Amino acid sequence: MSRNGMNGRDQKLTLDGLERLLDAYGGDLSRWPERLVVDAQALIGSSNDARRLHREAQALDRLLTKASAPDPERLDKLAERIMAAAGREGLAARPDAGGKREAAAGARIIPMPVNGRANGGRKVLEPQAGAGPAPSAIRPSRGRWFGDVNWQAAAALAASLAFGVAIGVSDIAPTATYNVASLVQPAASDAETVLSELQLDAWNGLDEEQI
Amino acid sequence: MRTALARTGDTSPAANGVSSEDGQLLARLAEGDAVAFRKVVDRHLPLVLGVARRMLRDEAEAEDVAQEAILRLWRNASGLELGPGGFKPWLRRVVTNLCIDRVRSSRHLSVVEEVPEEAEPARQLDGLVDRDLSRRVDEALKALPDRQRQALTLFHFEGLSQTEVGATLGISDEAVESLLARGRRSLKAALKEEWRDLLPGSGDPA
């Protein structure tokens, strides 16, 4: 008998051969090598013993599907562990990836308001609950912070202060100071505008006390 | 459940037949998009961990290997070439190779350990019976020699063809058939009562 359980002379599949093939490939004939399927089907169709062997193989197939799946709780913990590990690797693993790679450490990406509106797809990072200790990698990098997100607002704030100082020590009225600051306000966020106003008020107050 | 191994060649997702969603995710991964990475983790970790758990006998080792396989996707996304099956064949191949390496280098993994208890107790008798059956199947699988278990995992659980299993394990088709036959024969003997309960007419609805 050949390796595939064929009778040597007429190449018919024997019962022993069928049992060996069922042992190897199981009861689902669609998973078998194509060259063996026709003979197997013929034997199963013509022999009670062959049908019994086939049913037993199918039963073992069904039993194997009972093997346990990963526990969902462990799966969740592992997913968090992987996100944290990816975050720890950060940019070191892929220098071409830019600042976005920083987000991996259990962080989620949310739009940040700039100038009172969403920032058009730019991303900042916020630690996610349950993600474990947030690695330093999730903080915005220096290049990112000063690179493209807030330089306009910072410049506007600096300009406001410079005007405030220059005009505050001059004889121009506080009202005029406020108006000059308002001219650069559109480039700054609401919070920064409030800060500008507070600083101007404080400067004016200091002027009055000193005088 | 049949799949094909990832093929190399044209890197364009559309050109090489990668599903559009996997292609888009890959492009985002290549840019370092952590949200896309999280989506890939959620979608494919069960598959990766499932393969690792069946190929290794140690739950913690399986988790380590699953983590490494997924992280390799993260690290290599920009240079990755996916085949028509998207991420799955690539991940399956990586996790399989990692498992084989682990088994080769860490013989202590052949120690059979108990399947860890799940956190929540089963509330119904059916659940208890199913879980007990799962435990017995798991134990029988873990008791198999490494190569037999690897071949069974790839062929029966992951749906690889005989030739694909041979290519993955680096053995001939004949050797695959032999490993599968010996493995299933051992399972058939070890789980005789269990599979007999599943025969038609045995009274078990399954």
Interface residues (C-beta under 8 A of the other chain):
Chain A: R3 R20 D23 A24 Y25 G26 R31 P33 R55 E56 A59 L60 D61 R62 L63 L64 K66 A67 S68 A69 P70 D71 E73 R74 L75 L78 A79 R81 I82 M83 A85 A86 G87 E89 A93 R94 D96 A97 G98 G99 K100 R101 E102 A103 A104 A107 R108 I109
Chain B: A30 E31 G32 D33 A34 V35 F37 R38 V41 D42 L45 P46 L49 G50 R53 R54 E59 E63 A66 Q67 I70 L71 W74 R75 A77 S78 V115 P116 E118 A119 D130 R131 L133 S134 R135 V137 D138 L141 F155 H156 F157 Q162 D173 E174 E177 S178 L180 A181 R184 R185 L187 K188 L191 E194 W195 R196 L198 L199 P200 A206
